[in-house]
Structure formats: structure tokens, C-alpha cells
């Protein structure tokens, strides 16, 4: 017997290996069998090492149709709940992506990726994912509606309209599709088509504030300001400022603009003052408010509004630049230049700085924007 002990790193032979290697089993192939056996053992070793090296990787086990439906519904519910809280947990994002990998041919699972990307602000990627999901089932109206919703959000109205027409052909009473279609057509200045879509939506749901807001937009583009204001008042009456604060703010800003167009800037400013302070501090609302005050004969009040906001938020370059703009329009060029210099100190490359600097250096009189 040999006194040489096995190598401390050697692995025990798998069961039956001695039978494969024994020369008496295949005397004519004894020399070729041993290398083949070693190759088999090496393959088994590598497979074991690979499976142990990535214990956290998800396994792509196939799901039955019932399991797939349950998994999709679960992730949809989690995404909806997370959307309501305004935070999409990283684990939920990974779970949805893993599910999509497990179900590459399932259009609903793929559409979840688009909805996830939309929720986290990746709108362009969401549009591409929605188109991919739609390619798996072009006749599914929900996928068409999702794709159109994202397209309208990207202002790609020409691309959205065929999808919306397809949905409405299948579901003529789909209010969301009608509202999106009206919005897309209004942006394209197809006023008759927009009015038809918004009117149909209002008939189906008299409480649809967006339908009346859309009809107001159509009337405004046609130059019928009283009709535009009438529809907008209906939209405001149907809007819950607590449940939908963004819609409330946007409608109020539009109402102020219409009142100003009717020669009632003081009433317009009063409407804007009814907004919560944080809403009035937004850039769109503040610009309209400043214009209302200027039209009402108080350009200094317009400048003071932006100056106060700029002092409250000293790192906001847009507020400092707007303070410079409106102080110039109030006739005080030295103070306007001081505010412009402050804006440059915050962000010298911001495009608004160039815009305001050009206005201040223009030959127009200060109170003529």
C-alpha cells in the first residue's frame, strides 16, 4: 500500500466514478475514458460554483397563467399604492423589472415597466416601453390608452391621436380617451375636433372639470373670451382644490388671464390671491400675478412680489431674474441690475438671465414689456 495521502484540496469522486474509470470495463478505451471523466467532473464543478456564486440572483422559473395573473395584479396594486404616496421603493422597482424578465411575452407585464418609468419621471423610456408592450398586443385598448397618455404628456400629439381613435372606436364612451383626444386636437389647433371630443366627455360626465376646461380653451382660441370664462367657471366649480390642487391652480391662473384679457386686471389679481401661498409662489402663477398688477397700474407691486419671493428663496435663480425683470418694468433700472447681478451669482449660465439682460438693455421703455 502507498503511504501517499490524498491531496488536501482534492475532491472525492462522484458515485460510480470508479466504474467509469476501471480499465476492465473498457480495456480498449482505457486511455480515452480517463480524460473524458475528468472533463465531466470539471463541468460539474463549474456548474456548482456558478450556482453558488450568485445566490441573490432571481431564478427564472416559468409561471403558470394563473400565477402570472396573480403576480401582475400584485405588482400593479403595489405600484398604485406607491404612486399615491409619491415614493416608489427600490425593491418595488426591482420586483417589477424581474417580473417583466420572467414574462417577456406578456403585454401587461411589459406595460408595468412603462408605468413604473412614468412614475419615476423617465417619460421617454416609458414611451418606448409602452410601444413595446403595445407591439405584443396591438388590439388591447388599455395599452393604446397608456401609450397615448404618455405621448400627450410628451406633447407628441400627432403620434397620440391614432391610438386614441383606435380606443374610441372600441370604447366610444371612454371619457379619458375623449379628454386626451380633445387635448391633442386643441394643441394642433383642430378646434372642431377638440370641441367634439370635449363636448362628448362633458355629456358623459357632467362633473368632468377637464372637459369644461378644454371647452374653455377652444373658446379662447376662437376669440370668444366670455364663453371661455363661462366654461372655466364651470371647471372651477367642479374642481376640488384639496383633492386636485394642481388642476385648481392651473384653472385659476387661466381664469385670471381671461379676466385680464377682458380688461379686469384687478379682479384677476384678486382671483390669484385666493390661491394658497405656495401655489401663488409658483413661477406661472407669480408671472401672471405680476402682469395683473402691472396692468392694474401697480408695476412696483409686481416687482415687490418677486423680490419678496427671491428673499425667501435666495438660491432660486429664476426668482432673482424675475425680480430684475419686473423691477426694470417698474422703471428702476439700477435695482433691476442689482437683482440681475444676484441672479448671475447663483447661476451665471441660466438662460433666463440672458433673456432678462436683453430686455433690460433693449431700447423699449421700462414699463413696456
PEBEL-V580841 format. One record per residue. N is the residue number from 1. SS is DSSP state (2 for helix, 1 for strand, 0 for the rest). PSI is psi as a letter, one per 30 degrees, with the letter a starting at -180 (NA if undefined). D_FIRST is the distance of its C-alpha to the first C-alpha in Angstrom with 2 decimals. Layout:
N/SS/PSI/D_FIRST
N/SS/PSI/D_FIRST
This chain:
1/0/k/0.00
2/0/k/3.78
3/0/g/6.52
4/0/k/9.01
5/0/l/10.96
6/0/k/13.26
7/0/k/16.58
8/0/f/19.08
9/0/g/21.58
10/0/k/19.53
11/0/k/21.02
12/0/k/19.41
13/0/k/19.91
14/0/l/23.06
15/0/k/23.18
16/0/f/22.81
17/2/e/21.23
18/2/f/18.26
19/2/e/21.02
20/2/e/22.82
21/2/f/19.98
22/0/k/18.57
23/0/f/19.86
24/0/f/20.93
25/0/e/23.48
26/0/i/25.29
27/2/e/24.12
28/2/f/27.21
29/2/g/26.70
30/2/e/22.99
31/2/f/23.81
32/2/f/26.59
33/2/e/25.07
34/2/e/22.45
35/2/e/25.24
36/2/e/27.41
37/2/e/24.92
38/2/e/24.52
39/2/e/28.31
40/2/e/28.71
41/2/e/26.40
42/2/e/28.37
43/2/e/31.63
44/2/e/30.69
45/2/e/29.75
46/2/e/33.10
47/2/e/35.09
48/2/e/33.67
49/2/e/34.44
50/2/e/37.97
51/2/f/38.72
52/2/f/37.67
53/2/f/39.54
54/0/i/43.02
55/0/f/43.30
56/0/f/47.07
57/0/k/47.89
58/0/k/49.92
59/0/k/48.41
60/0/i/50.69
61/0/k/50.58
62/0/k/53.48
63/0/k/56.44
64/0/l/58.54
65/2/e/62.29
66/2/e/62.98
67/2/e/60.31
68/2/e/61.61
69/2/e/65.18
70/2/e/64.22
71/2/e/62.24
72/2/e/65.15
73/2/e/67.71
74/2/e/65.69
75/2/e/65.46
76/2/e/69.12
77/2/e/70.13
78/2/e/68.09
79/2/e/69.59
80/2/e/73.10
81/2/e/72.69
82/2/e/71.29
83/2/e/74.17
84/2/f/76.61
85/2/f/75.14
86/0/g/75.11
87/0/k/71.43
88/0/j/68.58
89/0/k/65.28
90/2/e/62.37
91/2/e/60.20
92/2/e/62.85
93/2/e/63.03
94/2/e/59.28
95/2/e/59.36
96/2/e/62.12
97/2/e/60.37
98/2/e/57.14
99/2/e/59.18
100/2/e/60.84
101/2/e/57.48
102/2/f/56.43
103/0/i/59.74
104/0/f/60.57
105/0/g/62.97
106/0/j/64.77
107/2/e/68.13
108/2/e/68.73
109/2/e/65.37
110/2/e/66.11
111/2/f/69.60
112/2/e/68.10
113/2/e/66.72
114/2/e/70.27
115/2/e/71.71
116/2/e/69.11
117/2/e/69.86
118/2/e/73.56
119/2/f/73.12
120/0/g/71.37
121/0/g/73.93
122/0/i/72.05
123/2/e/74.97
124/2/e/74.31
125/2/e/70.69
126/2/e/72.00
127/2/e/74.39
128/2/e/71.64
129/2/e/69.49
130/2/e/72.49
131/2/e/73.18
132/2/e/69.57
133/2/e/69.81
134/2/e/73.15
135/2/f/71.71
136/2/f/69.44
137/0/i/72.49
138/0/f/75.80
139/0/g/77.92
140/0/j/76.83
141/2/e/79.84
142/2/e/77.89
143/2/e/75.85
144/2/e/79.09
145/2/e/80.66
146/2/e/77.73
147/2/e/77.82
148/2/e/81.59
149/2/e/81.48
150/2/e/79.17
151/2/e/81.24
152/2/e/84.46
153/2/f/82.79
154/0/g/81.99
155/0/g/85.60
156/0/i/84.41
157/2/e/87.22
158/2/e/87.48
159/2/f/83.85
160/2/e/84.32
161/2/e/87.41
162/2/e/85.90
163/2/e/83.26
164/2/e/85.98
165/2/e/88.20
166/2/e/85.31
167/2/e/84.79
168/2/e/88.51
169/2/e/88.83
170/2/e/86.30
171/0/i/87.42
172/0/f/91.04
173/0/g/91.29
174/0/j/88.30
175/2/e/89.96
176/2/e/87.15
177/2/e/87.19
178/2/e/91.00
179/2/e/90.95
180/2/e/88.38
181/2/e/90.38
182/2/e/93.57
183/2/e/91.91
184/2/e/90.54
185/2/e/93.91
186/2/e/95.84
187/2/f/93.77
188/0/g/94.56
189/0/g/98.27
190/0/i/98.36
191/2/e/100.71
192/2/e/101.78
193/2/e/98.20
194/2/e/97.25
195/2/e/100.25
196/2/e/99.47
197/2/e/95.88
198/2/e/96.91
199/2/e/99.85
200/2/e/97.68
201/2/e/95.19
202/2/e/98.07
203/2/e/99.45
204/2/e/96.12
205/0/j/95.61
206/0/f/98.76
207/0/g/96.67
208/0/j/94.59
209/2/e/95.54
210/2/f/93.80
211/2/e/96.04
212/2/e/99.17
213/2/e/97.71
214/2/e/97.06
215/2/e/100.60
216/2/e/101.83
217/2/e/99.95
218/2/e/101.53
219/2/e/104.99
220/2/e/104.46
221/2/f/103.52
222/0/f/106.67
223/0/g/108.72
224/0/i/109.69
225/2/e/108.96
226/2/e/110.74
227/2/e/108.66
228/2/e/105.50
229/2/e/106.38
230/2/e/107.21
231/2/e/103.83
232/2/e/102.08
233/2/e/103.89
234/2/e/102.61
235/2/e/99.09
236/2/e/99.43
237/2/f/100.81
238/0/g/97.75
239/0/k/95.20
240/0/j/93.60
241/0/f/93.32
242/0/e/90.57
243/0/e/88.48
244/0/i/88.85
245/2/e/89.87
246/2/e/89.06
247/2/e/91.37
248/2/e/94.03
249/2/e/93.94
250/2/e/94.01
251/2/e/96.89
252/2/e/98.82
253/2/e/98.45
254/2/e/99.72
255/2/e/102.63
256/2/e/103.59
257/2/e/103.54
258/2/e/105.79
259/2/e/108.21
260/2/e/108.37
261/2/f/109.09
262/0/g/111.97
263/0/g/113.40
264/0/i/112.25
265/2/e/109.88
266/2/e/110.74
267/2/e/109.77
268/2/e/106.58
269/2/e/105.68
270/2/e/106.42
271/2/e/104.02
272/2/e/101.23
273/2/f/101.96
274/0/f/101.14
275/0/l/97.51
276/0/l/95.09
277/2/e/94.85
278/2/e/91.32
279/2/e/92.45
280/2/f/95.54
281/0/f/93.33
282/0/l/91.40
283/2/e/92.33
284/2/e/94.00
285/2/e/96.06
286/2/e/97.04
287/2/e/98.18
288/2/e/100.33
289/2/e/101.70
290/2/e/102.61
291/2/e/104.37
292/2/e/106.27
293/2/e/107.45
294/2/e/108.48
295/2/f/110.41
296/0/g/112.03
297/0/g/113.33
298/0/i/110.76
299/2/f/108.56
300/2/e/108.06
301/2/e/106.59
302/2/e/104.18
303/2/e/103.03
304/2/e/102.79
305/2/e/100.55
306/2/e/97.92
307/2/e/98.39
308/2/e/97.68
309/2/e/94.53
310/2/e/93.42
311/2/e/93.92
312/2/e/91.90
313/0/i/89.06
314/0/f/89.29
315/0/g/86.13
316/0/j/87.36
317/2/e/88.53
318/2/e/90.32
319/2/e/92.51
320/2/e/93.52
321/2/e/94.33
322/2/e/96.35
323/2/e/98.18
324/2/e/99.15
325/2/e/100.28
326/2/f/102.47
327/2/e/103.87
328/2/e/104.97
329/2/f/106.54
330/0/f/108.36
331/0/g/109.95
332/0/i/108.08
333/2/e/106.33
334/2/e/105.42
335/2/e/103.52
336/2/e/101.97
337/2/e/100.61
338/2/e/99.26
339/2/e/97.29
340/2/e/96.12
341/2/e/94.85
342/2/e/92.98
343/2/e/91.37
344/2/e/90.28
345/2/f/88.69
346/2/e/86.54
347/0/j/85.46
348/0/f/87.33
349/0/g/85.93
350/0/k/86.86
351/2/f/88.99
352/2/f/91.56
353/2/e/92.51
354/2/e/93.59
355/2/e/95.53
356/2/e/97.40
357/2/e/98.02
358/2/e/99.56
359/2/e/101.82
360/2/e/102.95
361/0/g/103.77
362/0/l/105.57
363/0/f/109.37
364/0/l/109.74
365/0/k/111.52
366/0/e/109.13
367/0/g/110.17
368/0/i/109.64
369/0/NA/105.93
